[in-house]
Amino acid sequence: MYERGCLLFRDQQGTAHLMPVWPDGSIFNGTSVIFHQPGKADQPVVIGEEFVMSGQPVMWSGLSGQIYSPFQHQCSAAPFMVASVRPAD
């Protein structure tokens, strides 16, 4: 969902909302994310399609304060460090 300027996703159980932290070089244009993984071809992810996002949750305190501080107050979801994406099976 896109809420208050935040692109949020549900976890696998569908209970928690996550705010993805995409790798440097990734681009969101409003309808898709171009996922950047160094050393590999960038992968487009269309927001309306089903895909699997892998990574790990992080604490707000583990993110650079000046850059992420505004998002902590704007987005009501836990940050999730994205490591990979793939189409859903």
QUIHU-V487301 format. One record per run of one state. SS is the DSSP state (h for helix, s for strand, l for the rest). FROM is the first residue (numbers start at 1). LEN is the number of residues. If there is no record, write none. Layout:
[[SS,FROM,LEN] [SS,FROM,LEN]]
//
This chain:
[[l,1,1] [s,2,2] [l,4,2] [s,6,5] [l,11,6] [s,17,5] [l,22,5] [s,27,2] [l,29,3] [s,32,4] [l,36,7] [s,43,4] [l,47,4] [s,51,7] [l,58,2] [h,60,3] [l,63,2] [h,65,10] [l,75,3] [s,78,10] [l,88,2]]
//
